[in-house]
Amino acid sequence: MISYTARYKFLDGGVVHAEVVDFPGVVSCADSLDAARRMVQSALVDLAELALESGEALPLPGRNQSDLDGDLDEPVHLLLTATRKVVEVPESSAA
């Protein structure tokens, strides 16, 4: 598990801006704090998967801090699991 920092800013009109300050590109917004939490968590998973599939390292927590002044900071956790995909090729197709 890797713990990053999610930062939330409450904007006019009830909009909540959310970003993971130590994982560049993980940004979202929603009309409530709960929705912003769900969306930024989903964005974190999506960008982490993209980075790993592209052979890139994940950013280390605490390395890249945002300039966004936030109203609330809280931890957001990225849980990684590993699997191995095994494909059996029938003998008749192996040549």
KOLLUMSE-616510 format. One record per residue: x negated, y, z of N, C-alpha, C, O in turn. Coordinates in Angstrom, 3 decimals. Layout:
N
nxx=X; nyy=Y; nzz=Z; caxx=X; cayy=Y; cazz=Z; cxx=X; cyy=Y; czz=Z; oxx=X; oyy=Y; ozz=Z
...
//
This chain:
95
nxx=-0.842; nyy=-1.173; nzz=0.000; caxx=0.000; cayy=0.000; cazz=0.000; cxx=-0.888; cyy=1.236; czz=0.000; oxx=-1.877; oyy=1.307; ozz=0.729
nxx=-0.525; nyy=2.197; nzz=-0.819; caxx=-1.223; cayy=3.477; cazz=-0.871; cxx=-0.228; cyy=4.552; czz=-0.448; oxx=0.888; oyy=4.603; ozz=-0.965
nxx=-0.623; nyy=5.401; nzz=0.478; caxx=0.257; cayy=6.470; cazz=0.954; cxx=-0.181; cyy=7.808; czz=0.376; oxx=-1.311; oyy=8.250; ozz=0.584
nxx=0.727; nyy=8.440; nzz=-0.349; caxx=0.511; cayy=9.760; cazz=-0.916; cxx=1.367; cyy=10.767; czz=-0.147; oxx=2.101; oyy=10.390; ozz=0.766
nxx=1.275; nyy=12.033; nzz=-0.512; caxx=2.076; cayy=13.074; cazz=0.129; cxx=3.089; cyy=13.633; czz=-0.857; oxx=2.729; oyy=14.136; ozz=-1.921
nxx=4.367; nyy=13.536; nzz=-0.487; caxx=5.437; cayy=14.155; cazz=-1.266; cxx=5.728; cyy=15.520; czz=-0.659; oxx=5.826; oyy=15.665; ozz=0.559
nxx=5.863; nyy=16.512; nzz=-1.522; caxx=6.155; cayy=17.879; cazz=-1.074; cxx=7.462; cyy=18.326; czz=-1.731; oxx=7.672; oyy=18.146; ozz=-2.931
nxx=8.328; nyy=18.910; nzz=-0.913; caxx=9.640; cayy=19.354; cazz=-1.373; cxx=9.775; cyy=20.853; czz=-1.158; oxx=9.364; oyy=21.388; ozz=-0.129
nxx=10.351; nyy=21.514; nzz=-2.138; caxx=10.608; cayy=22.957; cazz=-2.073; cxx=12.090; cyy=23.163; czz=-2.360; oxx=12.597; oyy=22.733; ozz=-3.396
nxx=12.775; nyy=23.822; nzz=-1.436; caxx=14.202; cayy=24.091; cazz=-1.592; cxx=14.372; cyy=25.401; czz=-2.353; oxx=13.960; oyy=26.462; ozz=-1.883
nxx=14.981; nyy=25.317; nzz=-3.532; caxx=15.139; cayy=26.466; cazz=-4.421; cxx=16.573; cyy=26.984; czz=-4.387; oxx=17.465; oyy=26.348; ozz=-3.827
nxx=16.774; nyy=28.139; nzz=-4.991; caxx=18.117; cayy=28.719; cazz=-5.073; cxx=19.067; cyy=27.767; czz=-5.789; oxx=18.658; oyy=27.009; ozz=-6.669
nxx=20.314; nyy=27.813; nzz=-5.409; caxx=21.322; cayy=26.991; cazz=-6.065; cxx=21.349; cyy=25.560; czz=-5.577; oxx=22.003; oyy=24.717; ozz=-6.191
nxx=20.660; nyy=25.259; nzz=-4.494; caxx=20.667; cayy=23.913; cazz=-3.945; cxx=19.731; cyy=22.936; czz=-4.629; oxx=19.779; oyy=21.739; ozz=-4.346
nxx=18.886; nyy=23.417; nzz=-5.518; caxx=17.941; cayy=22.549; cazz=-6.228; cxx=16.748; cyy=22.246; czz=-5.327; oxx=16.243; oyy=23.124; ozz=-4.626
nxx=16.309; nyy=20.999; nzz=-5.357; caxx=15.132; cayy=20.587; cazz=-4.594; cxx=14.057; cyy=20.160; czz=-5.585; oxx=14.244; oyy=19.204; ozz=-6.337
nxx=12.932; nyy=20.871; nzz=-5.584; caxx=11.769; cayy=20.515; cazz=-6.406; cxx=10.937; cyy=19.535; czz=-5.586; oxx=10.697; oyy=19.761; ozz=-4.400
nxx=10.500; nyy=18.450; nzz=-6.215; caxx=9.718; cayy=17.431; cazz=-5.515; cxx=8.493; cyy=17.083; czz=-6.340; oxx=8.560; oyy=16.999; ozz=-7.567
nxx=7.376; nyy=16.882; nzz=-5.660; caxx=6.178; cayy=16.401; cazz=-6.346; cxx=5.315; cyy=15.627; czz=-5.370; oxx=5.349; oyy=15.855; ozz=-4.161
nxx=4.541; nyy=14.710; nzz=-5.922; caxx=3.530; cayy=14.006; cazz=-5.133; cxx=2.244; cyy=14.779; czz=-5.360; oxx=1.668; oyy=14.753; ozz=-6.448
nxx=1.804; nyy=15.467; nzz=-4.316; caxx=0.736; cayy=16.452; cazz=-4.492; cxx=-0.616; cyy=15.831; czz=-4.806; oxx=-1.478; oyy=16.495; ozz=-5.382
nxx=-0.816; nyy=14.572; nzz=-4.439; caxx=-2.114; cayy=13.957; cazz=-4.701; cxx=-2.060; cyy=12.918; czz=-5.820; oxx=-2.963; oyy=12.090; ozz=-5.939
nxx=-1.008; nyy=12.957; nzz=-6.638; caxx=-0.912; cayy=12.121; cazz=-7.837; cxx=-0.408; cyy=13.033; czz=-8.959; oxx=0.801; oyy=13.203; ozz=-9.118
nxx=-1.324; nyy=13.622; nzz=-9.740; caxx=-0.945; cayy=14.589; cazz=-10.777; cxx=0.116; cyy=14.042; czz=-11.732; oxx=0.038; oyy=12.902; ozz=-12.190
nxx=1.097; nyy=14.876; nzz=-12.015; caxx=2.144; cayy=14.521; cazz=-12.960; cxx=3.404; cyy=13.969; czz=-12.342; oxx=4.433; oyy=13.885; ozz=-13.012
nxx=3.350; nyy=13.588; nzz=-11.075; caxx=4.541; cayy=13.044; cazz=-10.420; cxx=5.362; cyy=14.216; czz=-9.889; oxx=5.108; oyy=14.736; ozz=-8.802
nxx=6.349; nyy=14.615; nzz=-10.683; caxx=7.170; cayy=15.792; cazz=-10.385; cxx=8.612; cyy=15.462; czz=-10.740; oxx=8.874; oyy=14.752; ozz=-11.711
nxx=9.538; nyy=15.978; nzz=-9.953; caxx=10.947; cayy=15.812; cazz=-10.259; cxx=11.739; cyy=16.908; czz=-9.572; oxx=11.184; oyy=17.708; ozz=-8.819
nxx=13.027; nyy=16.942; nzz=-9.831; caxx=13.913; cayy=17.856; cazz=-9.111; cxx=15.301; cyy=17.237; czz=-9.084; oxx=15.638; oyy=16.385; ozz=-9.906
nxx=16.092; nyy=17.682; nzz=-8.124; caxx=17.442; cayy=17.143; cazz=-7.968; cxx=18.285; cyy=18.147; czz=-7.202; oxx=17.806; oyy=19.200; ozz=-6.782
nxx=19.553; nyy=17.794; nzz=-7.031; caxx=20.463; cayy=18.701; cazz=-6.338; cxx=20.614; cyy=18.393; czz=-4.851; oxx=21.447; oyy=18.998; ozz=-4.177
nxx=19.819; nyy=17.460; nzz=-4.335; caxx=19.810; cayy=17.175; cazz=-2.898; cxx=18.458; cyy=16.580; czz=-2.526; oxx=17.730; oyy=16.087; ozz=-3.387
nxx=18.131; nyy=16.629; nzz=-1.250; caxx=16.860; cayy=16.071; cazz=-0.793; cxx=16.815; cyy=14.563; czz=-1.011; oxx=15.795; oyy=14.035; ozz=-1.453
nxx=17.908; nyy=13.863; nzz=-0.707; caxx=17.923; cayy=12.413; cazz=-0.906; cxx=17.703; cyy=12.038; czz=-2.368; oxx=16.944; oyy=11.118; ozz=-2.670
nxx=18.367; nyy=12.750; nzz=-3.270; caxx=18.190; cayy=12.469; cazz=-4.699; cxx=16.772; cyy=12.807; czz=-5.146; oxx=16.186; oyy=12.078; ozz=-5.946
nxx=16.218; nyy=13.899; nzz=-4.638; caxx=14.839; cayy=14.274; cazz=-4.990; cxx=13.858; cyy=13.218; czz=-4.504; oxx=12.896; oyy=12.894; ozz=-5.200
nxx=14.096; nyy=12.683; nzz=-3.315; caxx=13.232; cayy=11.607; cazz=-2.801; cxx=13.267; cyy=10.398; czz=-3.726; oxx=12.221; oyy=9.867; ozz=-4.100
nxx=14.468; nyy=9.964; nzz=-4.094; caxx=14.590; cayy=8.797; cazz=-4.972; cxx=13.911; cyy=9.038; czz=-6.315; oxx=13.212; oyy=8.167; ozz=-6.831
nxx=14.119; nyy=10.219; nzz=-6.873; caxx=13.573; cayy=10.505; cazz=-8.199; cxx=12.052; cyy=10.623; czz=-8.187; oxx=11.392; oyy=10.150; ozz=-9.112
nxx=11.488; nyy=11.242; nzz=-7.158; caxx=10.031; cayy=11.378; cazz=-7.114; cxx=9.386; cyy=10.019; czz=-6.815; oxx=8.284; oyy=9.743; ozz=-7.290
nxx=10.063; nyy=9.171; nzz=-6.033; caxx=9.543; cayy=7.822; cazz=-5.803; cxx=9.542; cyy=7.020; czz=-7.097; oxx=8.590; oyy=6.295; ozz=-7.384
nxx=10.603; nyy=7.151; nzz=-7.871; caxx=10.680; cayy=6.463; cazz=-9.156; cxx=9.604; cyy=6.968; czz=-10.117; oxx=8.979; oyy=6.180; ozz=-10.827
nxx=9.393; nyy=8.278; nzz=-10.136; caxx=8.352; cayy=8.854; cazz=-10.994; cxx=6.969; cyy=8.363; czz=-10.577; oxx=6.117; oyy=8.117; ozz=-11.430
nxx=6.741; nyy=8.221; nzz=-9.273; caxx=5.458; cayy=7.711; cazz=-8.781; cxx=5.220; cyy=6.291; czz=-9.282; oxx=4.132; oyy=5.977; ozz=-9.763
nxx=6.219; nyy=5.443; nzz=-9.173; caxx=6.087; cayy=4.063; cazz=-9.649; cxx=5.826; cyy=4.043; czz=-11.155; oxx=4.943; oyy=3.327; ozz=-11.627
nxx=6.593; nyy=4.828; nzz=-11.903; caxx=6.426; cayy=4.850; cazz=-13.366; cxx=5.024; cyy=5.288; czz=-13.779; oxx=4.410; oyy=4.657; ozz=-14.638
nxx=4.511; nyy=6.359; nzz=-13.180; caxx=3.180; cayy=6.846; cazz=-13.562; cxx=2.072; cyy=5.924; czz=-13.067; oxx=1.041; oyy=5.794; ozz=-13.726
nxx=2.267; nyy=5.284; nzz=-11.922; caxx=1.276; cayy=4.318; cazz=-11.445; cxx=1.210; cyy=3.119; czz=-12.391; oxx=0.123; oyy=2.657; ozz=-12.736
nxx=2.373; nyy=2.616; nzz=-12.811; caxx=2.393; cayy=1.502; cazz=-13.764; cxx=1.724; cyy=1.890; czz=-15.076; oxx=0.946; oyy=1.116; ozz=-15.634
nxx=2.023; nyy=3.075; nzz=-15.561; caxx=1.416; cayy=3.548; cazz=-16.810; cxx=-0.103; cyy=3.634; czz=-16.681; oxx=-0.830; oyy=3.209; ozz=-17.580
nxx=-0.577; nyy=4.177; nzz=-15.574; caxx=-2.024; cayy=4.288; cazz=-15.366; cxx=-2.672; cyy=2.905; czz=-15.356; oxx=-3.690; oyy=2.690; ozz=-16.013
nxx=-2.088; nyy=1.975; nzz=-14.616; caxx=-2.679; cayy=0.637; cazz=-14.521; cxx=-2.640; cyy=-0.095; czz=-15.859; oxx=-3.607; oyy=-0.760; ozz=-16.231
nxx=-1.528; nyy=0.023; nzz=-16.584; caxx=-1.432; cayy=-0.623; cazz=-17.897; cxx=-2.426; cyy=-0.033; czz=-18.893; oxx=-2.847; oyy=-0.710; ozz=-19.831
nxx=-2.801; nyy=1.228; nzz=-18.687; caxx=-3.764; cayy=1.897; cazz=-19.567; cxx=-5.202; cyy=1.693; czz=-19.111; oxx=-6.130; oyy=2.213; ozz=-19.730
nxx=-5.390; nyy=0.942; nzz=-18.036; caxx=-6.730; cayy=0.680; cazz=-17.529; cxx=-7.326; cyy=1.820; czz=-16.730; oxx=-8.536; oyy=1.852; ozz=-16.505
nxx=-6.495; nyy=2.760; nzz=-16.296; caxx=-6.977; cayy=3.901; cazz=-15.523; cxx=-6.867; cyy=3.609; czz=-14.028; oxx=-6.013; oyy=2.837; ozz=-13.592
nxx=-7.734; nyy=4.230; nzz=-13.266; caxx=-7.670; cayy=4.106; cazz=-11.810; cxx=-6.566; cyy=5.007; czz=-11.273; oxx=-6.268; oyy=6.053; ozz=-11.849
nxx=-5.969; nyy=4.593; nzz=-10.174; caxx=-4.979; cayy=5.441; cazz=-9.518; cxx=-5.695; cyy=6.539; czz=-8.745; oxx=-6.769; oyy=6.300; ozz=-8.192
nxx=-5.124; nyy=7.732; nzz=-8.696; caxx=-5.745; cayy=8.808; cazz=-7.916; cxx=-5.817; cyy=8.434; czz=-6.439; oxx=-4.920; oyy=7.775; ozz=-5.914
nxx=-6.868; nyy=8.851; nzz=-5.787; caxx=-6.993; cayy=8.607; cazz=-4.355; cxx=-6.163; cyy=9.625; czz=-3.589; oxx=-6.170; oyy=10.807; ozz=-3.935
nxx=-5.450; nyy=9.194; nzz=-2.562; caxx=-4.650; cayy=10.133; cazz=-1.772; cxx=-5.518; cyy=11.234; czz=-1.172; oxx=-6.645; oyy=10.992; ozz=-0.740
nxx=-4.972; nyy=12.439; nzz=-1.155; caxx=-5.664; cayy=13.566; cazz=-0.542; cxx=-6.662; cyy=14.266; czz=-1.435; oxx=-7.244; oyy=15.269; ozz=-1.024
nxx=-6.882; nyy=13.770; nzz=-2.650; caxx=-7.902; cayy=14.350; cazz=-3.532; cxx=-7.397; cyy=15.550; czz=-4.315; oxx=-8.101; oyy=16.555; ozz=-4.419
nxx=-6.199; nyy=15.467; nzz=-4.863; caxx=-5.660; cayy=16.537; cazz=-5.713; cxx=-4.486; cyy=17.175; czz=-4.991; oxx=-3.433; oyy=16.554; ozz=-4.841
nxx=-4.656; nyy=18.376; nzz=-4.558; caxx=-3.582; cayy=19.056; cazz=-3.845; cxx=-2.926; cyy=20.086; czz=-4.753; oxx=-3.590; oyy=20.737; ozz=-5.559
nxx=-1.633; nyy=20.219; nzz=-4.611; caxx=-0.851; cayy=21.144; cazz=-5.430; cxx=-0.904; cyy=22.549; czz=-4.861; oxx=-1.159; oyy=22.748; ozz=-3.673
nxx=-0.658; nyy=23.517; nzz=-5.727; caxx=-0.550; cayy=24.903; cazz=-5.288; cxx=0.867; cyy=25.232; czz=-4.825; oxx=1.104; oyy=26.312; ozz=-4.285
nxx=1.808; nyy=24.317; nzz=-5.030; caxx=3.194; cayy=24.567; cazz=-4.658; cxx=3.322; cyy=24.730; czz=-3.152; oxx=2.932; oyy=23.849; ozz=-2.385
nxx=3.873; nyy=25.864; nzz=-2.735; caxx=4.199; cayy=26.045; cazz=-1.327; cxx=5.438; cyy=25.219; czz=-1.057; oxx=6.467; oyy=25.403; ozz=-1.707
nxx=5.348; nyy=24.326; nzz=-0.117; caxx=6.470; cayy=23.449; cazz=0.148; cxx=7.190; cyy=23.786; czz=1.434; oxx=6.646; oyy=24.437; ozz=2.327
nxx=8.427; nyy=23.326; nzz=1.505; caxx=9.212; cayy=23.459; cazz=2.717; cxx=9.125; cyy=22.199; czz=3.564; oxx=9.384; oyy=22.239; ozz=4.766
nxx=8.763; nyy=21.080; nzz=2.945; caxx=8.708; cayy=19.806; cazz=3.655; cxx=7.669; cyy=18.918; czz=2.992; oxx=7.700; oyy=18.717; ozz=1.777
nxx=6.759; nyy=18.391; nzz=3.780; caxx=5.805; cayy=17.372; cazz=3.328; cxx=6.117; cyy=16.088; czz=4.076; oxx=6.425; oyy=16.115; ozz=5.267
nxx=6.035; nyy=14.956; nzz=3.370; caxx=6.223; cayy=13.668; cazz=4.025; cxx=5.491; cyy=12.602; czz=3.217; oxx=5.246; oyy=12.780; ozz=2.024
nxx=5.142; nyy=11.495; nzz=3.869; caxx=4.453; cayy=10.437; cazz=3.131; cxx=5.402; cyy=9.719; czz=2.175; oxx=6.591; oyy=9.558; ozz=2.450
nxx=4.847; nyy=9.299; nzz=1.058; caxx=5.562; cayy=8.433; cazz=0.123; cxx=4.602; cyy=7.289; czz=-0.173; oxx=3.427; oyy=7.512; ozz=-0.464
nxx=5.110; nyy=6.066; nzz=-0.099; caxx=4.252; cayy=4.887; cazz=-0.160; cxx=4.419; cyy=4.162; czz=-1.493; oxx=5.532; oyy=3.967; ozz=-1.982
nxx=3.296; nyy=3.776; nzz=-2.056; caxx=3.277; cayy=3.005; cazz=-3.291; cxx=2.813; cyy=1.601; czz=-2.928; oxx=1.672; oyy=1.399; ozz=-2.513
nxx=3.706; nyy=0.640; nzz=-3.087; caxx=3.393; cayy=-0.745; cazz=-2.768; cxx=3.039; cyy=-1.469; czz=-4.058; oxx=3.843; oyy=-1.529; ozz=-4.989
nxx=1.850; nyy=-2.010; nzz=-4.106; caxx=1.374; cayy=-2.705; cazz=-5.297; cxx=1.463; cyy=-4.208; czz=-5.086; oxx=1.134; oyy=-4.712; ozz=-4.013
nxx=1.905; nyy=-4.915; nzz=-6.107; caxx=1.894; cayy=-6.370; cazz=-6.080; cxx=1.205; cyy=-6.852; czz=-7.348; oxx=1.238; oyy=-6.186; ozz=-8.383
nxx=0.600; nyy=-7.987; nzz=-7.251; caxx=-0.102; cayy=-8.535; cazz=-8.407; cxx=0.500; cyy=-9.893; czz=-8.759; oxx=0.862; oyy=-10.677; ozz=-7.881
nxx=0.596; nyy=-10.146; nzz=-10.035; caxx=1.063; cayy=-11.442; cazz=-10.503; cxx=0.170; cyy=-11.879; czz=-11.650; oxx=-0.587; oyy=-11.091; ozz=-12.217
nxx=0.279; nyy=-13.121; nzz=-11.961; caxx=-0.450; cayy=-13.637; cazz=-13.105; cxx=0.572; cyy=-14.253; czz=-14.042; oxx=1.372; oyy=-15.096; ozz=-13.636
nxx=0.541; nyy=-13.840; nzz=-15.263; caxx=1.479; cayy=-14.358; cazz=-16.251; cxx=0.811; cyy=-15.514; czz=-16.982; oxx=-0.268; oyy=-15.369; ozz=-17.558
nxx=1.469; nyy=-16.655; nzz=-16.946; caxx=0.953; cayy=-17.839; cazz=-17.627; cxx=1.920; cyy=-18.182; czz=-18.748; oxx=3.122; oyy=-18.328; ozz=-18.522
nxx=1.394; nyy=-18.308; nzz=-19.941; caxx=2.219; cayy=-18.652; cazz=-21.095; cxx=1.767; cyy=-20.011; czz=-21.600; oxx=0.588; oyy=-20.233; ozz=-21.872
nxx=2.721; nyy=-20.907; nzz=-21.717; caxx=2.401; cayy=-22.226; cazz=-22.261; cxx=2.704; cyy=-22.227; czz=-23.749; oxx=3.798; oyy=-21.853; ozz=-24.172
nxx=1.731; nyy=-22.650; nzz=-24.534; caxx=1.907; cayy=-22.736; cazz=-25.983; cxx=2.130; cyy=-24.204; czz=-26.323; oxx=1.280; oyy=-25.045; ozz=-26.032
nxx=3.268; nyy=-24.515; nzz=-26.938; caxx=3.510; cayy=-25.912; cazz=-27.311; cxx=2.411; cyy=-26.429; czz=-28.237; oxx=1.889; oyy=-25.689; ozz=-29.071
nxx=2.071; nyy=-27.695; nzz=-28.080; caxx=0.994; cayy=-28.288; cazz=-28.885; cxx=1.264; cyy=-28.167; czz=-30.381; oxx=0.332; oyy=-28.004; ozz=-31.168
nxx=2.515; nyy=-28.245; nzz=-30.771; caxx=2.827; cayy=-28.180; cazz=-32.206; cxx=2.514; cyy=-26.809; czz=-32.804; oxx=2.285; oyy=-26.701; ozz=-34.008
nxx=2.502; nyy=-25.733; nzz=-31.954; caxx=2.183; cayy=-24.415; cazz=-32.501; cxx=0.716; cyy=-24.070; czz=-32.383; oxx=0.258; oyy=-23.123; ozz=-33.024
nxx=-0.025; nyy=-24.796; nzz=-31.597; caxx=-1.458; cayy=-24.507; cazz=-31.453; cxx=-2.183; cyy=-25.048; czz=-32.676; oxx=-2.022; oyy=-26.212; ozz=-33.044
nxx=-2.968; nyy=-24.207; nzz=-33.287; caxx=-3.709; cayy=-24.674; cazz=-34.471; cxx=-5.138; cyy=-24.238; czz=-34.394; oxx=-5.923; oyy=-24.533; ozz=-35.296
//
